[in-house]
Amino acid sequence: MIKIYTLEYLRNITEKYLKNKDKKVTEFGNEFDILEQVIKSIRESEAEGQAYDLFKVFKNDYFSIFYTLKKEFKYIKEPPEKQTSKTLARYIADGYGDCKHYATFTYSILKYSYPVRLKLVSWNGINPQHIFTEFKIQNEWKKIDPVFDHIFEGKEGAKQWIVDKKIW
């Protein structure tokens, strides 16, 4: 049985980290700035203890992480002119986001149990258009991308960039 945690439950865990409810997001420029901002959100979530508090809930259960994101969080694709990054607490408080926010969430929690990396893909072969987390289990990299319907499902791009160094 897969455990799915409600947004209300997760908000109770992370509300102490929500310093400024009016400051929802950080806006930034080009596609590579997106990666920089995702990494900053991961680092901030780690430094403040948000990531570890959520890890204690999910432990190494990637199924629960995936299906909680699918069921409890609304996917809203951001327009190119308003790309954002969010800490875990901000994302949970909002209850919605896009691939960047999913990647921040999955990377931040899974890093305690598995080797993890971020993967950016481009379907036009030029600029990154999507980001998700991969984690290594039984010597194989697995996708965890709640944009898709099933765990380990994803779409490879014409071009990809892998960030596999430790970023926290």
Summary of the structure (lengths in Angstrom):
residues: 168
radius of gyration: 14.7
end to end distance: 32.1
largest distance: 42.9
contacts: 507
relative contact order: 0.18
helix: 42%
strand: 20%
